[in-house]
Amino acid sequence: MSKKTTIETHDISESWWGLRRSVSACVGARLVQEGNRLHYLADRANFNGQFCDADLRHLDQSFPVLMKQLELMLTSGELNPRHQ
């Protein structure tokens, strides 16, 4: 059902970004920036593939830490959404 898209045959009408679907298992998350705060959109998140229990626990523990690090980088100016 899924088509493999390569750089050579990439059609703009089939846009893609992030990890390719051939990478399994993977997590997709949408973050929206408001000032120096990031909001996680749970309704736009997804899991592809299967994770073991240990990996799920690790994701559950590390995701809030990653969010906090990104917010601190926004506050300090280390991360600038205008210059990515």
N, C-alpha and C positions, 0 to 999 in steps of 0.2 A: 504494500500500500504506500509506503514512503519512497519518494524518489531521492536518489543521491544527486546532490548539486555540487559541481566542481567549479573552480574559478573560471576555467576555460569555457564552460557551458552555462555559466550563470546568466539567467534572464532576470532583468530588473523586476518583472512582474512576479517573480518567485523570491522575494527578498528574505534574507535570513541573517541572524546575528547570534553571537554567543557560541556555546558548544554545539557541535554538530550532533545530530541524532544518533550517529554511529557510536558516540561515547555513552556508555551505559554503566552504571546507573548515574543519573544526574538530577540536579535540582534547578528549577527555574523560579526566580523571585523578582517581583517588581517593586522598586523603591521609588518614592516620590519625594523630592526635596522641597522643604518649605523653610526658607532662611537657612539656619544651621541645623535644622532637624530633618530626619528622614522618617518617612512613614512607610510601613510595610503593607502592601496590598495583598491580603491573604486570598482574596478571590481571584488573583492573577498568578498565584503560585502553583507549581506542579512538580510532580515527581515522575521521572521516566526510568523504567527499570526497577529492579528490586534491590533494596538495601538490607543488610543484616542488622540485627538488633543493636550491635555495638556501634555500627556506623550511624544509625538513627539517633542513638544517645549522644554521640559526638556532635552531630549536626544540631541537635536540640540545645547542647551546651555552648557550642561555639558561635551560633548565629547571632545571639544577642551581644556577644563580645565584639563580633565583627561590625555590627550596627553601631555600637558605641565608639569603636575606633574610627569608623568613617565619619561620624558626627564630630569627633574631636579634631579630625583632619580638616573638616570644613571650617570649624571654629578657628583653628590656628592659621588657616590660609594655605596649608600644605596641599589640600585638595580644592581645586577651583573649578566649578562646573563650566566656566567660560573657556577654560584652557585645558581640555582633556585630550 
